[in-house]
C-alpha cells in the first residue's frame, strides 16, 4: 500500500498561503488545521498513475496563490506523462497572465512524485524539494534551480517571467523491482527546507507515523519563526499505515 500525509500552513509572517498540495482527488489550499491523509493501492497496468505534488506560488499575494491553485488543481487529476502535464500548466499560467495583467508575475515551483504501475518518478521544477528516506538516512532527490552567484535567485519555474521560456523538468525514476521497502519520500516547499536543518528533517523522517512526522516538520518551521509558507507531503511505500486507520 501507499500511505500519504500532507499539510500546508501559512506560517507566522505571511498574510496569505501561496502554497498548495496536490494529492489524488484532494487539493490542499490555505492553511488546514490538521494534516490530510489517504491510503492508495499501487496502480495496475493500464490504470494511469497517482500524482502527488507540493506547489509553491510566486508573484505576490494574488498571483502566487492563483498560480499554485491552478497548478495543483491540474496535477490532482494528472495520470499521464508528467512532463506534458507541466508544459500544459506552464502554458495555462501564461494564458492567465495574458487575460489578467495584474497577475503578470505569477508563477510556481513544484516538486512531486508520480506513481505508475511498476515505477516511481520524482520530479521538480524550481527550488521545491524532494527527499528520499530509507533506513534512517535521507538524501535530496530533487535539483535546486537557484543561481550559483549567491543571490539565491530562482533560475526556472512554471510561469514567473514576462514571456514564456523553456524549462527543464528534473526527473529521477525508480523501478518497483529495485524499490527498497519500506521507502519514504518527502516533498516540501522552501518554507521548510530553507529554515529547518537537514539533520532535523532527517531525524523527523524517522518517525513511523507519517501524520505525526508531517505535523512535526511543520512545527519545526514554526519554532524558527516560519517566515514563509510551509508545505509538506510524505509518501510511504510499504506497510507503514500507522495514523491512517
Backbone bond lengths (Angstrom), bond angles and torsions (degrees), N, CA, C in turn:
res aa  C-N    CA-C-N  psi(-1)  N-CA   C-N-CA  omega(-1)  CA-C   N-CA-C  phi
1 X - - - 1.461 - - 1.527 110.71 -
2 X 1.316 115.74 158.55 1.463 122.56 177.81 1.525 107.51 -116.90
3 X 1.317 116.35 116.08 1.467 121.54 -179.32 1.519 109.35 -104.95
4 X 1.321 116.46 136.96 1.469 121.68 -175.65 1.522 109.65 -130.91
5 X 1.330 116.24 135.51 1.461 122.20 171.16 1.519 107.91 -131.70
6 X 1.333 117.96 144.22 1.459 120.73 -177.04 1.522 110.54 -153.32
7 X 1.349 114.98 157.04 1.467 121.11 178.34 1.521 107.68 -157.47
8 X 1.318 117.32 141.99 1.461 122.01 169.78 1.521 107.89 -127.33
9 X 1.333 115.89 134.53 1.465 122.27 -172.84 1.524 109.13 -132.52
10 X 1.321 116.89 140.16 1.461 121.37 -177.82 1.519 112.72 -68.21
11 X 1.338 118.67 -19.67 1.454 121.52 -176.35 1.521 110.88 85.21
12 X 1.325 116.46 -166.34 1.466 121.41 -173.56 1.520 113.81 -110.97
13 X 1.340 118.07 -2.00 1.462 120.94 -176.34 1.528 112.09 -120.25
14 X 1.323 117.10 -46.41 1.465 120.91 -177.03 1.529 111.08 -68.85
15 X 1.325 115.75 146.08 1.457 120.37 178.71 1.523 112.10 -82.06
16 X 1.314 116.44 -22.02 1.465 119.82 -174.78 1.521 109.28 -139.46
17 X 1.311 115.76 144.81 1.460 120.67 177.96 1.525 109.20 -87.53
18 X 1.336 116.19 115.04 1.455 121.42 179.06 1.525 112.01 -99.77
19 X 1.335 117.03 6.26 1.463 121.44 174.49 1.521 110.34 -90.20
20 X 1.319 115.85 164.99 1.456 122.40 172.98 1.525 108.14 -152.88
21 X 1.322 115.75 155.30 1.461 121.03 177.47 1.519 108.44 -127.58
22 X 1.325 116.04 130.74 1.465 122.24 179.56 1.519 109.36 -107.75
23 X 1.329 116.96 121.31 1.457 123.65 171.71 1.524 107.36 -120.69
24 X 1.317 119.21 160.70 1.461 119.38 178.14 1.528 111.38 -57.80
25 X 1.324 115.91 112.71 1.456 121.08 179.04 1.513 115.21 77.86
26 X 1.349 118.78 3.46 1.460 122.65 -177.48 1.523 109.03 -133.73
27 X 1.343 116.69 134.06 1.452 122.23 176.72 1.517 108.38 -124.20
28 X 1.338 117.09 120.09 1.461 122.01 179.25 1.519 109.52 -102.62
29 X 1.334 115.65 120.11 1.456 122.59 177.66 1.523 108.43 -130.48
30 X 1.322 116.64 164.23 1.454 119.17 177.19 1.513 110.90 71.32
31 X 1.328 116.78 -131.60 1.460 119.77 -178.36 1.517 109.78 -144.19
32 X 1.337 118.04 77.89 1.465 120.03 178.48 1.521 111.44 -55.78
33 X 1.318 116.81 144.23 1.459 121.42 -176.12 1.519 112.47 -70.39
34 X 1.305 117.46 -26.70 1.461 120.91 -178.87 1.527 109.48 -135.11
35 X 1.330 116.94 156.47 1.470 118.63 177.59 1.521 111.78 -63.89
36 X 1.315 115.21 151.31 1.467 121.34 171.31 1.516 108.20 -92.28
37 X 1.323 116.92 150.65 1.462 120.72 -179.77 1.518 109.84 -145.10
38 X 1.322 115.09 147.84 1.456 120.32 177.41 1.523 109.02 -155.42
39 X 1.320 116.63 161.27 1.459 122.95 176.40 1.521 107.99 -126.84
40 X 1.334 116.18 133.23 1.457 121.99 -178.21 1.516 110.52 -123.74
41 X 1.318 115.75 153.76 1.457 120.92 169.71 1.518 108.52 -90.45
42 X 1.326 118.66 144.96 1.468 119.52 176.39 1.525 110.29 -58.31
43 X 1.319 118.81 140.18 1.463 120.40 179.95 1.525 111.94 -62.25
44 X 1.313 115.36 144.09 1.452 121.21 172.78 1.532 108.77 -86.72
45 X 1.325 118.08 158.56 1.466 119.89 176.80 1.528 111.19 -53.05
46 X 1.326 115.99 132.69 1.460 121.18 179.93 1.512 114.34 88.33
47 X 1.336 118.03 -4.99 1.467 121.24 -178.24 1.528 113.51 -89.29
48 X 1.308 118.92 -0.97 1.458 119.24 -175.51 1.508 110.67 87.00
49 X 1.327 117.77 -141.95 1.460 120.92 -174.73 1.522 109.99 -149.95
50 X 1.340 115.47 160.22 1.462 122.54 170.38 1.519 107.98 -97.37
51 X 1.335 117.12 134.48 1.456 121.15 178.24 1.521 110.27 -120.36
52 X 1.326 116.60 128.94 1.456 124.05 176.64 1.517 106.80 -124.64
53 X 1.339 118.57 132.83 1.459 119.98 -176.96 1.515 111.63 -151.36
54 X 1.329 115.43 148.44 1.462 123.74 169.01 1.519 107.02 -107.88
55 X 1.331 117.06 128.35 1.463 122.37 -176.98 1.525 108.75 -120.51
56 X 1.318 116.51 128.81 1.465 122.81 -179.23 1.522 108.01 -111.34
57 X 1.339 116.65 112.82 1.457 121.27 -177.31 1.519 112.74 -75.82
58 X 1.335 116.00 150.72 1.460 123.76 179.39 1.518 109.02 -132.26
59 X 1.341 115.38 152.26 1.462 118.82 172.18 1.499 114.88 110.43
60 X 1.326 117.96 24.00 1.460 119.76 178.33 1.504 112.44 89.34
61 X 1.329 115.74 174.73 1.462 121.48 -171.17 1.527 113.14 -51.43
62 X 1.326 116.94 -61.88 1.465 119.85 -175.69 1.522 111.04 -69.15
63 X 1.335 116.39 -46.93 1.456 119.51 -175.18 1.505 113.15 -65.19
64 X 1.341 117.90 -45.82 1.456 120.80 -178.50 1.508 112.62 -64.52
65 X 1.316 116.42 -44.43 1.458 120.18 -179.57 1.526 111.07 -65.04
66 X 1.322 116.58 -40.22 1.465 119.84 -179.38 1.527 110.78 -69.11
67 X 1.345 117.17 -39.20 1.461 120.56 -179.93 1.522 111.11 -64.48
68 X 1.328 117.40 -44.97 1.461 119.90 -179.15 1.526 111.01 -68.02
69 X 1.336 116.78 -37.87 1.468 119.82 178.69 1.519 110.40 -63.48
70 X 1.331 116.40 -46.93 1.472 120.47 -179.26 1.529 110.33 -60.85
71 X 1.336 116.80 -47.41 1.469 120.05 -177.69 1.518 111.10 -65.45
72 X 1.335 117.50 -45.87 1.461 120.45 -177.76 1.522 111.35 -65.83
73 X 1.326 116.89 -39.90 1.463 120.59 179.54 1.519 110.76 -60.12
74 X 1.329 117.04 -42.82 1.458 119.93 179.39 1.525 111.60 -71.25
75 X 1.321 117.27 -32.93 1.462 120.14 -179.07 1.526 112.50 -72.43
76 X 1.346 118.12 -29.00 1.468 119.42 179.30 1.520 111.39 -61.15
77 X 1.327 116.94 -28.91 1.461 119.79 -178.86 1.511 113.77 -102.60
78 X 1.354 117.01 4.86 1.461 120.10 -177.32 1.518 111.05 -76.07
79 X 1.334 116.38 120.06 1.463 120.90 178.03 1.531 111.29 -127.59
80 X 1.349 115.05 4.04 1.455 119.58 -179.60 1.516 112.15 -107.37
81 X 1.318 117.34 -152.03 1.455 123.01 -175.74 1.531 109.77 -66.99
82 X 1.332 116.46 125.17 1.468 120.27 -171.05 1.518 112.30 -68.49
83 X 1.336 118.74 -36.66 1.456 119.34 -178.99 1.521 110.60 -65.72
84 X 1.323 117.67 -39.54 1.460 120.67 176.39 1.527 110.56 -62.14
85 X 1.337 116.91 -39.83 1.467 120.92 179.21 1.524 110.44 -63.30
86 X 1.332 118.42 -43.12 1.457 121.24 -178.69 1.529 111.34 -68.90
87 X 1.323 117.04 -36.39 1.471 119.93 175.31 1.522 110.15 -62.97
88 X 1.320 116.81 -40.91 1.469 121.13 178.06 1.527 111.14 -64.71
89 X 1.323 116.87 -41.29 1.466 120.69 178.31 1.524 110.23 -64.04
90 X 1.329 116.54 -43.08 1.459 120.51 178.38 1.531 110.80 -58.56
91 X 1.333 116.64 -44.77 1.468 120.46 178.74 1.520 110.80 -63.06
92 X 1.327 117.21 -40.27 1.467 120.76 -179.94 1.520 111.51 -64.69
93 X 1.327 117.76 -35.80 1.468 120.75 177.46 1.521 110.64 -63.41
94 X 1.322 117.04 -42.43 1.469 119.52 179.27 1.528 111.80 -69.60
95 X 1.304 117.01 -31.97 1.468 119.54 174.72 1.525 110.55 -64.10
96 X 1.340 116.35 -40.75 1.465 120.26 177.27 1.524 111.31 -64.53
97 X 1.336 116.86 -40.34 1.462 120.40 178.44 1.520 111.23 -63.00
98 X 1.332 115.59 -37.70 1.466 119.70 179.63 1.526 110.55 -66.30
99 X 1.315 116.11 -37.99 1.468 119.97 -179.19 1.526 112.29 -77.77
100 X 1.332 116.60 -29.26 1.465 120.72 -174.38 1.521 109.58 -129.32
101 X 1.334 118.36 92.25 1.469 121.54 -176.90 1.526 113.55 -56.67
102 X 1.330 118.64 -26.55 1.461 120.49 179.80 1.530 111.99 -70.14
103 X 1.331 116.46 -11.66 1.465 120.84 178.63 1.528 111.94 -105.16
104 X 1.334 117.76 18.74 1.457 120.38 -169.19 1.525 113.77 -62.54
105 X 1.326 118.69 -22.35 1.472 120.24 179.91 1.528 112.40 -96.60
106 X 1.326 117.78 8.04 1.468 119.74 -174.32 1.525 111.40 -65.85
107 X 1.314 115.03 143.26 1.453 120.52 178.13 1.515 109.66 -169.01
108 X 1.325 116.48 -179.80 1.467 120.03 -178.56 1.522 109.97 -157.94
109 X 1.319 114.90 149.10 1.461 121.24 166.44 1.524 106.75 -106.89
110 X 1.324 116.62 157.45 1.465 119.34 -174.29 1.519 110.13 -149.62
111 X 1.323 115.25 142.23 1.466 122.17 169.05 1.512 106.84 -132.08
112 X 1.335 116.60 136.91 1.453 118.16 -175.25 1.510 113.88 -154.02
113 X 1.312 113.52 175.18 1.458 123.60 177.15 1.519 107.26 -132.97
114 X 1.318 116.96 130.02 1.458 120.38 172.46 1.526 108.37 -116.78
115 X 1.336 115.03 124.11 1.467 121.59 -174.97 1.522 108.05 -109.14
116 X 1.320 116.15 114.22 1.461 122.06 178.17 1.519 108.71 -111.98
117 X 1.327 116.54 177.71 1.461 120.71 176.46 1.527 108.57 -65.87
118 X 1.324 116.41 111.91 1.451 120.23 175.44 1.506 116.80 92.64
119 X 1.351 118.56 -5.34 1.465 118.02 -177.22 1.530 111.36 -155.45
120 X 1.314 113.93 159.81 1.461 123.02 174.90 1.518 107.25 -126.32
121 X 1.326 117.46 134.13 1.450 120.89 176.65 1.520 109.37 -123.56
122 X 1.345 115.88 123.66 1.457 122.64 174.74 1.526 107.53 -94.85
123 X 1.342 118.04 136.58 1.458 120.12 -177.80 1.531 109.76 -141.63
124 X 1.329 115.59 155.98 1.465 118.97 172.83 1.517 110.90 -159.18
125 X 1.333 114.43 154.57 1.460 124.05 170.57 1.523 105.64 -135.72
126 X 1.342 117.55 123.64 1.455 120.30 -177.98 1.517 111.41 95.08
127 X 1.348 115.99 -151.04 1.460 119.47 -174.48 1.527 113.64 -109.62
128 X 1.336 118.25 9.79 1.466 118.84 167.70 1.526 106.93 -65.67
129 X 1.332 116.95 144.02 1.470 119.41 -168.86 1.516 113.70 -117.67
130 X 1.350 113.66 155.30 1.459 122.84 170.75 1.526 107.96 -125.04
131 X 1.330 116.17 136.15 1.459 123.03 178.66 1.528 109.14 -122.48
132 X 1.328 116.02 145.39 1.457 122.57 172.90 1.522 108.06 -110.43
133 X 1.332 116.69 132.17 1.473 121.04 -178.39 1.522 109.06 -130.46
134 X 1.327 116.00 122.65 1.455 121.19 178.10 1.520 109.13 -151.15
135 X 1.324 116.20 134.84 1.448 121.67 177.24 1.515 114.14 59.96
136 X 1.325 116.63 31.05 1.452 120.74 178.98 1.515 115.19 85.53
137 X 1.332 117.27 -1.15 1.465 121.09 -178.55 1.524 110.74 -114.70
138 X 1.325 115.20 140.47 1.460 121.79 -176.85 1.519 110.13 -120.42
139 X 1.336 116.15 139.98 1.457 121.41 172.95 1.527 108.60 -131.44
140 X 1.330 116.13 150.87 1.465 121.18 174.44 1.515 107.66 -84.48
141 X 1.328 116.78 118.25 1.464 122.08 -175.54 1.523 112.12 -92.23
142 X 1.322 117.15 -21.48 1.458 121.76 -177.94 1.525 110.79 -89.03
143 X 1.323 115.53 177.92 1.465 122.91 177.81 1.522 108.20 -121.02
144 X 1.337 117.52 125.08 1.463 120.91 178.38 1.525 110.26 -77.34
145 X 1.316 116.40 121.18 1.463 120.96 175.46 1.527 108.60 -91.42
146 X 1.322 115.42 78.14 1.464 122.20 179.10 1.527 109.96 -130.11
147 X 1.307 115.55 148.69 1.457 121.11 178.99 1.525 110.97 -61.10
148 X 1.333 116.48 140.75 1.457 121.38 177.91 1.523 112.41 -88.87
149 X 1.328 117.20 5.51 1.469 120.75 -178.26 1.523 112.08 -82.69
150 X 1.331 117.60 -6.94 1.457 120.32 -178.20 1.510 113.47 98.78
151 X 1.343 117.14 -8.17 1.463 120.19 -179.72 1.519 111.85 -74.52
152 X 1.344 116.80 -21.71 1.457 120.58 -178.60 1.512 113.27 75.80
153 X 1.332 117.41 8.21 1.469 121.23 -178.21 1.523 110.76 -65.21
154 X 1.323 115.63 136.68 1.462 120.94 176.37 1.523 108.58 -72.48
155 X 1.319 117.14 128.61 1.461 121.05 -173.73 1.519 113.79 -93.00
156 X 1.318 118.84 -14.96 1.454 119.95 173.66 1.521 109.65 -157.88
157 X 1.313 114.49 154.47 1.459 121.22 -178.13 1.519 108.21 -162.12
158 X 1.315 116.15 173.94 1.462 121.03 167.71 1.519 106.12 -83.72
159 X 1.334 117.99 124.42 1.459 119.64 -173.16 1.519 109.43 65.47
160 X 1.333 116.16 -151.53 1.459 121.28 172.11 1.513 116.16 85.03
161 X 1.332 118.58 -2.22 1.462 122.20 176.86 1.527 108.80 -129.42
162 X 1.337 118.21 156.62 1.468 120.05 -177.64 1.525 113.70 -59.60
163 X 1.329 116.84 -36.22 1.462 121.27 -179.87 1.530 109.26 -122.56
164 X 1.335 117.84 148.79 1.467 120.61 179.76 1.523 112.25 -56.99
165 X 1.316 116.31 136.26 1.454 121.98 176.73 1.522 109.20 -130.40
166 X 1.316 116.06 158.99 1.467 120.47 177.40 1.518 109.21 -77.23
167 X 1.315 116.46 150.21 1.458 120.61 177.36 1.518 108.92 -138.61
168 X 1.330 114.64 159.13 1.458 121.60 -179.90 1.519 108.80 -107.12
169 X 1.317 117.32 126.66 1.457 121.46 174.07 1.526 108.06 -88.03
170 X 1.325 116.86 117.36 1.460 120.26 176.34 1.526 107.83 -78.32
171 X 1.343 116.45 130.37 1.462 120.77 -174.13 1.521 110.35 -134.47
172 X 1.323 115.15 141.19 1.467 121.32 177.38 1.525 107.28 -139.26
173 X 1.331 116.96 115.89 1.466 121.30 -175.29 1.530 111.32 -103.90
174 X 1.333 115.09 143.04 1.462 123.01 177.13 1.522 107.73 -128.38
175 X 1.327 117.21 126.06 1.458 121.14 176.23 1.516 110.34 -79.07
176 X 1.336 117.87 142.70 1.459 120.88 175.62 1.529 110.71 -58.62
177 X 1.342 116.61 -29.83 1.464 119.98 179.34 1.525 111.41 -64.86
178 X 1.347 115.48 -28.97 1.460 120.72 -178.56 1.529 112.13 -105.09
179 X 1.323 117.03 5.61 1.461 120.97 -172.82 1.530 110.12 -73.56
180 X 1.326 117.92 116.25 1.461 119.94 177.77 1.527 109.93 -77.91
181 X 1.333 117.55 120.20 1.458 120.73 -177.29 1.525 110.27 -112.49
182 X 1.326 119.00 145.03 1.465 124.93 -3.80 1.537 112.05 -74.54
183 X 1.318 116.35 143.38 1.457 123.39 -179.92 1.520 108.88 -123.31
184 X 1.322 116.92 137.99 1.460 122.03 176.91 1.521 108.79 -121.30
185 X 1.329 116.43 129.96 1.452 122.89 172.58 1.518 108.84 -111.84
186 X 1.331 116.85 139.28 1.456 120.69 178.45 1.522 109.43 -126.81
187 X 1.327 116.30 132.67 1.455 123.68 176.57 1.516 108.26 -113.58
188 X 1.339 117.57 144.62 1.466 118.26 178.43 1.524 111.06 -156.28
189 X 1.319 115.48 158.52 1.457 121.99 169.86 1.521 108.39 -84.11
190 X 1.346 116.63 168.45 1.462 118.83 -177.68 1.524 112.05 -71.75
191 X 1.321 117.41 -6.78 1.456 120.00 172.94 1.515 112.47 -65.13
192 X 1.327 117.07 -19.74 1.462 121.23 171.75 1.523 110.81 -97.33
193 X 1.334 117.47 -54.44 1.467 120.72 -171.06 1.523 113.11 -65.54
194 X 1.344 118.14 -27.50 1.455 120.59 -179.30 1.523 113.03 -78.37
195 X 1.335 118.00 -22.65 1.458 120.31 -169.85 1.522 114.34 -120.22
196 X 1.313 118.12 -12.58 1.463 121.82 178.29 1.524 107.44 -114.19
197 X 1.330 117.12 131.83 1.456 120.69 -174.10 1.525 111.83 -65.82
198 X 1.328 114.57 154.55 1.464 120.43 177.59 1.526 110.52 -58.31
199 X 1.328 117.75 -42.78 1.464 120.67 -179.11 1.516 111.79 -62.74
200 X 1.339 116.83 -39.05 1.467 120.01 178.72 1.522 110.43 -66.99
201 X 1.341 116.93 -38.76 1.465 120.20 176.65 1.520 110.06 -63.33
202 X 1.328 117.33 -46.81 1.462 121.19 -179.41 1.524 111.66 -59.91
203 X 1.321 117.07 -45.31 1.464 120.21 179.78 1.529 111.07 -62.65
204 X 1.321 116.65 -39.87 1.463 120.34 -178.27 1.521 111.54 -69.40
205 X 1.323 117.10 -33.44 1.459 119.92 179.28 1.521 112.54 -69.22
206 X 1.327 117.95 -9.28 1.465 121.18 173.74 1.527 112.41 -76.47
207 X 1.347 117.52 -15.47 1.462 120.53 178.10 1.527 108.86 -64.22
208 X 1.343 116.97 124.10 1.467 120.56 -173.32 1.523 111.54 -66.34
209 X 1.315 117.81 -41.92 1.459 122.05 -178.22 1.528 108.83 -73.62
210 X 1.331 116.95 113.04 1.462 121.08 -175.87 1.525 112.09 -63.90
211 X 1.330 117.79 -37.07 1.461 120.71 178.49 1.527 109.82 -63.30
212 X 1.326 116.06 -44.27 1.462 120.19 178.13 1.525 111.06 -63.75
213 X 1.331 117.51 -40.93 1.460 121.12 179.86 1.525 111.02 -62.88
214 X 1.335 117.69 -43.58 1.463 120.97 177.54 1.525 110.43 -60.49
215 X 1.324 116.50 -46.13 1.457 120.32 179.42 1.516 112.17 -61.09
216 X 1.330 116.79 -39.92 1.464 120.11 -179.87 1.520 110.94 -68.75
217 X 1.323 118.68 -38.26 1.457 120.94 178.51 1.526 111.46 -62.69
218 X 1.331 116.92 -43.57 1.464 119.79 176.45 1.524 110.01 -63.90
219 X 1.337 117.17 -41.10 1.467 120.80 179.16 1.523 111.50 -60.90
220 X 1.329 117.71 -38.41 1.464 120.87 178.14 1.528 111.06 -61.68
221 X 1.340 116.83 -41.08 1.463 120.02 177.07 1.527 110.75 -64.85
222 X 1.321 116.74 -40.23 1.464 120.29 179.15 1.529 111.13 -65.76
223 X 1.328 116.51 -35.27 1.467 120.57 -179.19 1.523 112.24 -64.78
224 X 1.321 117.99 -27.39 1.469 120.37 179.14 1.528 111.67 -100.36
225 X 1.323 116.82 15.60 1.453 121.41 173.14 1.512 116.32 102.75
226 X 1.318 118.96 -13.91 1.473 123.93 176.59 1.521 112.13 37.56
227 X 1.346 118.04 64.81 1.461 119.41 -179.67 1.527 114.32 -72.14
228 X 1.317 117.06 -9.75 1.461 121.50 179.55 1.522 108.38 -127.86
229 X 1.329 116.52 165.84 1.458 120.48 172.16 1.521 109.16 -61.36
230 X 1.335 116.45 149.42 1.459 121.68 -176.07 1.522 109.01 -126.17
231 X 1.324 117.39 123.46 1.461 121.16 177.77 1.517 109.82 -134.32
232 X 1.329 115.51 136.27 1.459 121.72 -176.68 1.526 108.84 -140.81
233 X 1.324 116.55 140.98 1.464 121.94 169.84 1.523 107.96 -136.87
234 X 1.330 116.56 133.96 1.457 122.53 176.38 1.519 108.40 -115.17
235 X 1.333 116.18 132.54 1.463 122.49 178.86 1.522 107.55 -121.19
236 X 1.336 116.54 118.74 1.465 122.29 -178.38 1.518 110.44 -107.80
237 X 1.316 115.88 131.28 1.461 122.68 175.24 1.527 107.72 -109.16
238 X 1.314 116.33 123.99 1.456 120.01 -177.54 1.509 109.44 121.30
239 X 1.334 115.86 -173.42 1.449 120.74 -177.04 1.512 110.24 -86.29
240 X 1.348 115.86 66.82 1.459 122.29 179.86 1.517 108.90 -122.40
241 X 1.319 116.28 65.48 1.458 120.10 -172.48 1.526 112.63 -104.16
242 X 1.316 118.19 17.76 1.453 120.52 178.48 1.522 109.15 -60.20
243 X 1.298 116.19 133.71 1.461 119.52 179.24 1.510 112.78 90.04
244 X 1.317 119.22 -0.03 1.453 121.83 -177.22 1.524 112.03 -115.69
245 X 1.318 118.21 14.37 1.456 120.75 -177.31 1.519 110.65 -66.92
